[in-house]
Amino acid sequence: MHTSPVTEPHALGTPDFDVIIAGCGPTGAMLAAELRLHDVRVLVLERDTEPVSMVRVVGLHIRSLELMAMRGLLDRLLAHGRRRPAAGFFAAIAKPEPEGLDSAHNYLLGIRQPVVVRLLEEHATALGAQVRHGAAVADLRQDDEGVTVVLADGDRVRARYLVGCDGARSTVRKLLGVGFPGEPARTETLMGELELTAPEEEIAAKVAEVSATLRSFDVRPFGGAHRVVVPATAVGDRAEPTLEDFRRALRAVAGTDFGAHSPRWLSRFGDATRLVDRYRVGRVLLAGDAAHIHPPAGGQGLNLGVQDAVNLGWKLAAEVAGRAPEGLLDTYHAERHPVAAEVLDNTRAQVELQSAAPGPQAVRRLLAELMDIPEVNRHLMAKITAIAIRYDFGPGPDLLGRRLPDLDLEHGRLYDRLHRGRALLLDRTGHLTAGAWSDRVDHLADLTAALDAPCVLLRPDGHVAWIGEDRRDLETHLARWFGPPTG
């Protein structure tokens, strides 16, 4: 079948679904759940037939934890993770947790990535999303009415929209033909779980010696084996690493392979840094690693993808329902592309600061001194954890475009009111209502809310879309974000 990423004049059949999502990782599963909150018919296509065996531990940062709290998911994740202080993320420079981060969730949650995927997929399917495992995208064609997806087994399925959440080597992105500019990998790192025969005290002593100057090296006990992270001896090898690759890399770095044997899983990752030109081409969109890749410095990758999903979900749902105001879906690119660009920049900076060369080490020492200034430490932490994001909604108070923290209310907390994925008018005057938008926007009159504004309009992703108390101005902004009034 011919792949055509541009709009064609004739429809190829009635859509079976509203949205097809390629990839059921954290981004795809979160997006599926967000869409189902608005009754969108969703099919998720996952290439793998079984969950991945790689048990990578990831960190959920403050903003992602806030989003999970908004959807009532946080307690489920907390039961499987470990809380750690929100400190030491930027280039692994050891500094204490900053004061004044302005969040009810000021911590990092260390959790296994397969657990995150499983919980989010269970959440999506409980809401009614369909997930098909062992279904790899092979081709796509879009037209005026939708997108036809051809699977590797020859089956075809059709939807009004397709979202590629299929990772760094995204098939959807390649078929779409969008540019993916950036820098190729200069270094690569091997990571895996292996059994080691060397005594534990010998391993610990060697790790302490080597990691003092080589921060990308680590070996530590994990689940009855050892988690090994070691620089690769060659860059650009696309093949999956072997046990001998690990042994060779360990000998090159530590002078010993510690008697490595019996690997449970082996992987490699590089420091390539790339960002797509466009997040949307017609009826096909990209999210997560399909849209941006970068080194793992600061642990931002999974978080960035989940936040993409929450930004996109309600907008795409409004488009499907036919009530989206003009240009709403395009704000997905306008808002998330600059955020990803900033993440790429800060990861580039962190990689340089982790170099053993004299120049980067001198800059690292200088930055470590500057981070003793509380405002500097807090600024960098807010950047890494994504709570510093301010979308450009035009002129207005500083709060406009920012996310609202989880405020104490007269009854409960703010994020408890956002579980359904709807917008919210938080009214401290008691005189305003959502009016003809009440089918899309909830209203909460709470004169006790700790908010330095008379009223705020929150989008479903928790960002402040309007501040004020004038009814006509409110209605203008309700229409701007949520379409024409009902009736």
C-alpha positions as CSV (number, residue, x, y, z in Angstrom):
1,M,0.0,0.0,0.0
2,H,1.3,3.4,-0.9
3,T,2.0,5.7,2.1
4,S,0.6,9.2,1.8
5,P,1.1,11.6,4.7
6,V,-0.7,14.3,2.9
7,T,-4.5,14.8,2.7
8,E,-6.1,12.9,-0.2
9,P,-9.4,13.9,-1.8
10,H,-11.4,10.7,-1.3
11,A,-12.3,8.8,1.9
12,L,-11.3,5.2,2.2
13,G,-14.2,4.0,4.3
14,T,-16.2,4.7,7.5
15,P,-13.9,5.1,10.5
16,D,-14.0,2.1,12.9
17,F,-12.8,4.3,15.8
18,D,-12.5,8.0,16.6
19,V,-8.7,7.7,17.5
20,I,-6.1,5.1,16.9
21,I,-3.0,5.3,19.2
22,A,0.1,3.5,18.1
23,G,2.0,2.4,21.1
24,C,0.8,1.4,24.6
25,G,3.7,2.8,26.7
26,P,3.1,5.5,29.3
27,T,2.3,8.2,26.8
28,G,-0.1,6.1,24.7
29,A,-1.9,4.5,27.7
30,M,-2.3,7.9,29.4
31,L,-3.7,9.5,26.2
32,A,-6.1,6.6,25.7
33,A,-7.5,7.2,29.2
34,E,-7.7,11.0,28.7
35,L,-9.7,10.4,25.5
36,R,-12.0,7.9,27.2
37,L,-12.9,10.4,29.8
38,H,-14.7,12.2,27.0
39,D,-16.3,9.1,25.4
40,V,-13.9,9.0,22.4
41,R,-13.8,5.6,20.8
42,V,-10.2,4.6,21.2
43,L,-8.1,1.7,19.8
44,V,-4.5,1.3,21.0
45,L,-2.1,-0.7,18.8
46,E,0.8,-2.2,20.7
47,R,3.6,-3.9,18.7
48,D,4.8,-6.2,21.6
49,T,2.7,-9.2,22.5
50,E,4.1,-9.4,26.1
51,P,5.2,-6.8,28.6
52,V,8.8,-5.8,28.2
53,S,11.2,-7.8,30.4
54,M,13.4,-4.7,31.1
55,V,12.6,-3.6,34.6
56,R,13.8,0.0,34.4
57,V,13.2,2.1,37.4
58,V,12.0,5.6,36.4
59,G,11.2,8.7,38.4
60,L,7.9,10.5,38.3
61,H,8.5,14.2,38.8
62,I,6.3,16.7,40.6
63,R,4.2,17.8,37.6
64,S,3.5,14.2,36.6
65,L,2.5,13.3,40.2
66,E,0.1,16.3,40.1
67,L,-1.4,15.0,36.9
68,M,-1.9,11.6,38.4
69,A,-3.6,13.2,41.4
70,M,-5.8,15.2,39.0
71,R,-7.1,11.9,37.6
72,G,-7.3,10.0,40.8
73,L,-4.4,7.7,40.0
74,L,-1.8,8.8,42.4
75,D,-2.6,6.4,45.3
76,R,-2.3,3.4,42.9
77,L,1.2,4.5,41.9
78,L,2.3,5.3,45.4
79,A,1.5,1.8,46.5
80,H,4.1,0.5,44.0
81,G,6.8,3.2,44.3
82,R,9.2,4.7,46.7
83,R,9.2,8.4,47.6
84,R,12.5,10.2,47.4
85,P,13.5,13.9,48.0
86,A,13.1,16.3,45.1
87,A,16.9,16.9,45.1
88,G,20.0,16.3,43.1
89,F,18.4,16.0,39.6
90,F,20.2,18.6,37.7
91,A,23.4,17.0,36.3
92,A,23.5,14.9,39.5
93,I,24.8,17.9,41.5
94,A,24.1,17.0,45.1
95,K,22.1,19.8,46.6
96,P,19.3,19.7,49.2
97,E,15.6,19.8,48.2
98,P,14.7,23.5,47.5
99,E,12.2,25.3,49.7
100,G,9.1,26.9,48.3
101,L,8.4,24.6,45.3
102,D,4.7,25.4,45.7
103,S,3.3,21.9,45.3
104,A,1.5,19.4,47.5
105,H,3.6,16.7,45.9
106,N,7.2,17.8,46.4
107,Y,9.0,14.5,45.9
108,L,10.2,12.0,43.3
109,L,8.4,8.7,43.0
110,G,10.8,5.9,42.0
111,I,8.8,3.2,40.3
112,R,9.4,0.4,37.8
113,Q,8.4,1.5,34.3
114,P,6.5,-1.8,33.5
115,V,4.3,-1.1,36.6
116,V,3.5,2.4,35.4
117,V,2.6,1.0,32.0
118,R,0.4,-1.7,33.5
119,L,-1.4,0.7,35.8
120,L,-2.1,3.2,33.1
121,E,-3.2,0.5,30.6
122,E,-5.6,-0.9,33.3
123,H,-6.9,2.6,33.9
124,A,-7.5,3.1,30.1
125,T,-9.2,-0.2,29.6
126,A,-11.4,0.2,32.6
127,L,-12.6,3.4,31.0
128,G,-13.4,1.5,27.8
129,A,-10.3,1.8,25.6
130,Q,-9.5,-1.2,23.4
131,V,-5.9,-2.4,23.4
132,R,-4.6,-4.8,20.8
133,H,-1.2,-6.4,21.5
134,G,0.9,-7.9,18.8
135,A,-0.3,-5.2,16.4
136,A,2.5,-3.4,14.6
137,V,1.8,-0.4,12.3
138,A,3.2,-1.0,8.8
139,D,1.7,1.7,6.7
140,L,-0.8,4.6,6.9
141,R,-2.9,6.8,4.6
142,Q,-4.9,9.8,5.5
143,D,-7.7,11.5,3.6
144,D,-10.4,14.1,4.2
145,E,-12.4,11.9,6.6
146,G,-9.8,9.9,8.5
147,V,-6.7,7.7,8.6
148,T,-6.4,4.1,7.4
149,V,-3.7,2.1,9.3
150,V,-2.3,-1.1,7.8
151,L,-0.9,-3.6,10.3
152,A,2.1,-5.9,9.8
153,D,-0.2,-8.9,9.4
154,G,-2.1,-7.1,6.6
155,D,-5.2,-6.2,8.6
156,R,-6.5,-2.7,8.2
157,V,-8.2,-0.5,10.7
158,R,-9.5,3.1,10.3
159,A,-10.1,6.1,12.6
160,R,-10.7,9.8,12.3
161,Y,-7.3,10.5,13.9
162,L,-4.1,8.6,14.5
163,V,-1.6,9.5,17.3
164,G,1.9,8.1,17.1
165,C,3.1,7.2,20.6
166,D,5.4,4.5,19.4
167,G,8.7,5.6,20.8
168,A,12.0,6.9,19.6
169,R,12.1,4.8,16.5
170,S,8.5,5.7,15.7
171,T,7.1,4.0,12.6
172,V,4.3,6.6,12.5
173,R,6.8,9.4,12.4
174,K,8.8,7.8,9.6
175,L,5.7,7.1,7.5
176,L,4.6,10.7,8.1
177,G,7.8,12.0,6.8
178,V,8.2,14.9,9.3
179,G,11.7,16.2,9.9
180,F,13.5,15.0,13.1
181,P,16.4,17.4,13.3
182,G,19.0,17.4,16.1
183,E,22.3,15.7,16.9
184,P,23.1,12.0,16.6
185,A,24.5,10.1,19.5
186,R,28.1,10.9,20.5
187,T,28.2,8.4,23.3
188,E,26.2,5.3,24.2
189,T,25.6,3.6,27.4
190,L,24.8,-0.1,28.2
191,M,22.3,-0.9,30.9
192,G,21.1,-4.3,32.0
193,E,20.7,-6.8,34.8
194,L,23.3,-9.5,35.2
195,E,24.6,-11.8,37.8
196,L,28.2,-11.1,39.0
197,T,30.6,-13.6,40.7
198,A,32.9,-10.9,42.3
199,P,32.5,-10.2,46.0
200,E,30.2,-7.4,46.9
201,E,32.9,-5.4,48.7
202,E,35.2,-5.6,45.7
203,I,32.4,-4.3,43.4
204,A,31.5,-1.5,45.7
205,A,35.1,-0.4,46.0
206,K,35.6,-0.3,42.3
207,V,32.4,1.5,41.6
208,A,33.4,4.2,44.2
209,E,36.8,4.6,42.5
210,V,35.6,4.8,38.9
211,S,32.4,6.8,39.4
212,A,34.3,9.6,41.2
213,T,35.3,10.7,37.7
214,L,33.0,8.7,35.4
215,R,29.4,9.5,36.5
216,S,27.9,7.3,33.8
217,F,29.2,4.2,35.5
218,D,27.3,2.3,38.2
219,V,26.9,-1.3,39.4
220,R,24.6,-2.1,42.3
221,P,22.6,-5.0,43.7
222,F,19.0,-5.3,42.3
223,G,16.5,-8.0,42.7
224,G,18.9,-10.8,43.3
225,A,21.3,-9.7,40.5
226,H,23.1,-6.5,39.7
227,R,22.0,-3.4,37.7
228,V,24.9,-2.5,35.5
229,V,25.3,0.9,33.8
230,V,28.5,1.3,31.8
231,P,29.7,3.4,28.8
232,A,29.7,1.4,25.6
233,T,33.0,0.9,23.8
234,A,31.5,1.7,20.4
235,V,28.8,4.2,19.2
236,G,26.3,3.6,16.4
237,D,25.7,-0.1,16.8
238,R,22.0,-0.7,16.3
239,A,22.1,-4.3,17.4
240,E,20.9,-5.3,20.8
241,P,24.0,-5.6,23.1
242,T,25.3,-9.0,24.1
243,L,26.9,-10.3,27.3
244,E,30.3,-10.0,25.7
245,D,29.6,-6.3,24.9
246,F,29.0,-5.8,28.7
247,R,32.1,-7.7,29.6
248,R,34.2,-5.7,27.2
249,A,32.8,-2.4,28.4
250,L,33.3,-3.3,32.1
251,R,36.9,-4.3,31.5
252,A,37.6,-1.1,29.6
253,V,36.2,1.1,32.3
254,A,36.9,-0.9,35.6
255,G,39.6,-3.3,34.5
256,T,37.4,-6.2,35.4
257,D,34.1,-7.7,34.2
258,F,33.3,-8.8,37.8
259,G,32.5,-12.3,36.5
260,A,29.4,-11.1,34.7
261,H,27.1,-13.9,33.5
262,S,23.4,-14.9,33.1
263,P,21.9,-11.6,31.9
264,R,18.2,-11.0,32.6
265,W,17.9,-8.2,30.1
266,L,20.4,-6.0,28.2
267,S,19.8,-2.6,26.5
268,R,21.7,0.4,25.1
269,F,20.8,4.0,24.9
270,G,22.6,7.0,23.4
271,D,22.7,10.8,23.9
272,A,21.0,11.7,20.6
273,T,18.9,14.8,20.9
274,R,16.2,15.4,18.3
275,L,12.8,17.2,18.1
276,V,10.3,16.9,15.3
277,D,9.5,19.9,13.1
278,R,5.7,19.4,13.6
279,Y,3.6,17.6,16.1
280,R,0.7,17.4,13.7
281,V,0.3,16.6,10.0
282,G,-3.4,16.7,9.1
283,R,-5.1,13.9,11.1
284,V,-1.9,12.4,12.4
285,L,-0.2,13.6,15.5
286,L,2.9,12.6,17.5
287,A,3.5,12.5,21.2
288,G,6.2,11.3,23.7
289,D,9.4,9.8,22.4
290,A,8.0,9.7,18.9
291,A,8.2,13.5,18.9
292,H,11.4,14.1,20.9
293,I,14.4,12.2,22.2
294,H,17.2,13.3,24.5
295,P,19.6,11.9,27.0
296,P,18.1,10.7,30.2
297,A,19.8,13.4,32.3
298,G,17.3,14.6,34.9
299,G,14.9,11.7,34.2
300,Q,12.5,13.8,32.2
301,G,11.6,11.6,29.2
302,L,8.7,9.6,30.5
303,N,7.3,12.6,32.3
304,L,7.5,14.8,29.2
305,G,5.5,12.1,27.3
306,V,2.8,11.8,29.9
307,Q,2.4,15.6,30.0
308,D,2.1,15.6,26.2
309,A,-0.8,13.2,26.5
310,V,-2.7,15.3,29.1
311,N,-2.2,18.4,27.0
312,L,-3.5,16.7,23.8
313,G,-6.3,14.5,25.2
314,W,-9.0,17.0,25.9
315,K,-8.2,19.0,22.7
316,L,-8.4,16.0,20.5
317,A,-11.6,14.9,22.2
318,A,-13.2,18.3,21.5
319,E,-12.2,18.0,17.9
320,V,-13.7,14.6,17.6
321,A,-16.9,15.8,19.2
322,G,-17.2,18.7,16.8
323,R,-17.1,21.4,19.5
324,A,-13.5,22.5,19.3
325,P,-13.0,26.2,18.6
326,E,-10.9,27.0,15.5
327,G,-7.2,26.3,16.1
328,L,-7.6,24.5,19.4
329,L,-5.9,21.3,18.1
330,D,-3.0,23.3,16.8
331,T,-2.3,24.7,20.3
332,Y,-0.9,21.2,21.1
333,H,2.1,21.9,18.9
334,A,2.3,25.6,19.9
335,E,2.4,24.7,23.6
336,R,4.3,21.4,23.7
337,H,7.0,22.0,21.1
338,P,8.7,24.8,23.0
339,V,8.5,22.8,26.2
340,A,10.3,19.9,24.5
341,A,12.9,22.3,23.1
342,E,13.6,23.5,26.6
343,V,14.0,20.0,27.9
344,L,16.4,19.2,25.0
345,D,18.5,22.3,26.0
346,N,18.7,21.5,29.7
347,T,19.7,17.9,28.9
348,R,22.4,19.1,26.6
349,A,23.7,21.3,29.4
350,Q,23.6,18.5,31.9
351,V,25.5,16.1,29.6
352,E,28.2,18.7,29.2
353,L,28.4,19.2,33.0
354,Q,28.9,15.5,33.5
355,S,31.9,15.3,31.2
356,A,35.2,14.6,32.8
357,A,37.0,17.2,30.7
358,P,38.6,20.1,32.7
359,G,36.4,22.8,31.1
360,P,33.0,21.2,31.8
361,Q,34.2,20.3,35.3
362,A,35.2,23.9,36.0
363,V,31.7,25.0,34.9
364,R,30.2,22.3,37.1
365,R,32.0,23.5,40.1
366,L,30.9,27.1,39.4
367,L,27.2,26.0,39.0
368,A,27.4,24.0,42.2
369,E,28.4,27.2,44.0
370,L,25.5,29.1,42.4
371,M,23.1,26.4,43.4
372,D,23.8,27.3,47.0
373,I,21.7,30.3,46.3
374,P,18.1,29.1,47.1
375,E,16.5,30.9,44.1
376,V,18.9,29.2,41.7
377,N,18.4,25.7,43.2
378,R,14.6,26.2,43.1
379,H,14.7,27.5,39.6
380,L,16.5,24.5,38.2
381,M,14.4,22.1,40.2
382,A,11.2,23.7,38.9
383,K,12.5,23.4,35.4
384,I,13.4,19.7,35.7
385,T,10.1,18.8,37.3
386,A,8.0,20.9,34.8
387,I,6.2,23.0,37.4
388,A,7.8,26.2,35.9
389,I,5.9,25.8,32.6
390,R,3.9,28.8,31.5
391,Y,2.0,28.6,28.2
392,D,1.6,31.8,26.3
393,F,-2.1,32.7,26.6
394,G,-1.4,36.4,25.9
395,P,-1.0,39.3,28.3
396,G,-2.2,39.0,31.8
397,P,-1.0,38.2,35.4
398,D,1.9,35.8,35.9
399,L,-0.5,33.0,37.0
400,L,-2.1,33.0,33.5
401,G,-0.9,30.0,31.5
402,R,0.6,28.3,34.6
403,R,-0.6,25.2,36.3
404,L,-2.6,25.8,39.6
405,P,-1.2,23.8,42.6
406,D,-3.4,21.4,44.5
407,L,-5.2,23.9,46.7
408,D,-7.0,23.2,50.0
409,L,-10.7,23.8,49.5
410,E,-13.5,24.2,52.0
411,H,-14.3,20.5,51.3
412,G,-11.3,18.4,50.1
413,R,-8.7,19.4,47.6
414,L,-8.7,21.1,44.2
415,Y,-7.3,18.1,42.2
416,D,-10.1,15.9,43.5
417,R,-12.5,18.0,41.3
418,L,-10.5,17.2,38.1
419,H,-10.9,13.5,38.0
420,R,-13.3,13.5,35.1
421,G,-11.0,15.5,32.9
422,R,-13.3,18.5,32.6
423,A,-12.5,22.2,32.8
424,L,-13.3,23.9,36.1
425,L,-14.4,27.4,37.0
426,L,-13.1,28.1,40.5
427,D,-15.1,31.0,41.8
428,R,-14.2,32.9,45.0
429,T,-17.0,35.5,44.4
430,G,-20.0,33.2,44.4
431,H,-21.5,35.3,41.5
432,L,-20.3,33.5,38.4
433,T,-21.3,30.3,36.7
434,A,-20.2,28.2,33.7
435,G,-23.6,29.0,32.1
436,A,-24.1,27.6,28.6
437,W,-20.8,25.8,28.9
438,S,-21.8,23.7,32.0
439,D,-21.9,20.6,29.8
440,R,-18.1,21.0,29.5
441,V,-17.0,23.1,32.4
442,D,-17.7,22.4,36.1
443,H,-18.3,25.2,38.5
444,L,-17.1,25.4,42.1
445,A,-17.9,28.3,44.3
446,D,-15.5,28.3,47.2
447,L,-14.9,31.6,49.0
448,T,-12.2,29.9,51.2
449,A,-9.8,28.8,48.4
450,A,-6.3,30.0,49.0
451,L,-6.1,31.8,45.7
452,D,-4.9,35.4,45.1
453,A,-7.6,36.0,42.4
454,P,-11.4,36.4,42.4
455,C,-12.0,33.6,39.9
456,V,-9.9,31.3,37.6
457,L,-10.8,29.1,34.7
458,L,-8.8,25.9,34.7
459,R,-8.4,23.8,31.5
460,P,-8.7,20.0,31.9
461,D,-4.8,19.9,32.1
462,G,-4.9,22.2,35.2
463,H,-3.5,25.3,33.5
464,V,-5.1,28.7,34.1
465,A,-6.9,29.9,31.0
466,W,-8.5,33.0,32.5
467,I,-8.4,35.2,35.6
468,G,-11.0,37.8,36.6
469,E,-14.6,38.4,37.7
470,D,-16.3,40.0,34.7
471,R,-19.0,37.7,33.2
472,R,-18.6,38.9,29.6
473,D,-14.9,38.4,29.7
474,L,-15.3,35.0,31.2
475,E,-17.7,34.0,28.4
476,T,-15.2,35.2,25.8
477,H,-12.6,32.9,27.2
478,L,-15.1,30.0,27.6
479,A,-15.8,30.2,23.9
480,R,-12.1,30.6,23.1
481,W,-11.1,27.3,24.8
482,F,-14.3,25.3,24.8
483,G,-16.2,26.3,21.7
484,P,-19.7,27.8,21.3
485,P,-22.3,27.8,24.0
486,T,-24.9,25.1,24.2
487,G,-28.4,26.1,23.0
